[in-house]
Amino acid sequence: MTRWIWWADVVGVFLNQDKLDRLFPAHIEIDKAGAISGLGPSLKRHISLEPIGKPLNSIFRVNFPQKISSSGKGGTIREIVMSGKGIAEEIFLRGSVINSQNGYLLLLGHVPSEGKNNKARDLIFSDFAPTDSSVDLLFVSRFHKVLLEETRNMSQEITKKKALAEAANVAKSQFLANMSHEIRTPMNGVLGMAQVMKSFDMPPEQKEIVNIILKSGEALMGILNDVLDISKIESGRLTLNPQDENVMKVLSEAVDLHRASADAKGLSLTLEVDRACPESIHIDGLRLGQCVSNLISNAIKFTETGSVSVQVSSEKQSRSDTLKIKVIDTGIGIEKEVQPKLFEPFTQADGSTTRRYGGSGLGLSIARKFARMMDGDIVIDSEPGKGATFTMSFDAKRPQDMQKLSYVA
Ligand code: ADP
């Protein structure tokens, strides 16, 4: 009989005869009929009668349990206490019963009897199991293995699902980008024609209608452009196009764009650029202007009285400058808890914002994404009722031409 795969299915560890003998020198193997089919080396040395083929209870007394039973394949009965007649005297053993396909395996260890030393009982060091709880160790190792396997399976599953979700997200962003791009073409037609119509002679009510068409069309165009930007960024299809730009020019163009709406609300709108700021930098001027313009537009939108000021400063670093653009308003302000959420797409400070102020909740998330693409960020400092300061900081690289010049010099 091959005796090396005992209870491999139980412990999940293949114990060959050698390992079994070393871990449990006092083990007993029992076949299905209840006869002893093998003994560990220490018992072999100590049992005077020939045990192989004999019923277990003719050699040993099993104190507990009375009979070997088990709850099906691979089950165990713990805490068996046995005694048997050894060469020198009675041998006491204690351990567990493992039920296997081949029969039973009693994983036992010698129990030192009271008052008798091991020498007198003819026991040597290797007659004892390496630890009292070798069986427990094996079970722990089995569960460890099972857990590891389950964790591995779960993390594989999660990785697969994450990859699927990411692919779906990219596909969604690409679809959105394509859709908004496609819608923009007919929208341009509508807006162009409305512009032409505006120049026609017509009664004032009709002019008013054309103006509404134009304003609504422009608002829709703004949303389409935002959706196009965010979906392009999210699908990784938007890259920056840095060039040498004049800082003052980019920023004053962004400010001038909003002059009329600030005037209409009676707000002062100012731009202050620190003397220490570089005149030119290497940056995507279009996107920088877009970010600042968005911050100014919000500042005006959420301010009823007072001012909106744009303040620019710079900090020298070794190879570039860090430019800081603060857009400061005296408007309604923002609760601390909602501030971080405002940078998530389609998020506004509260439910009534769209009704009162309009907007899609995309501007800040686009602006922060651009700022981060420029190795920078946008942060908020605000309290309700005390206005808001949005600070965009980014890495302002030296203009390329100047770099070439300083290299020649
Ligand atoms: P939108 O302005 O289209 O709603 P944004 O992403 O630009 O989208 O802004 C998100 C929200 O952040 C706004 O709806 C508003 O609730 C809040 N917010 C942005 N700027 C300001 C500001 N200067 N003052 C108060 N709230 C602001």
Boltz pocket constraint, residues with backbone or C-beta under 6 A from the ligand:
constraints:
  - pocket:
      binder: B
      contacts: [[A, 294], [A, 295], [A, 298], [A, 299], [A, 302], [A, 329], [A, 331], [A, 332], [A, 333], [A, 334], [A, 342], [A, 344], [A, 347], [A, 348], [A, 349], [A, 350], [A, 353], [A, 358], [A, 359], [A, 360], [A, 361], [A, 362], [A, 363], [A, 364], [A, 365], [A, 388]]
      max_distance: 6.0
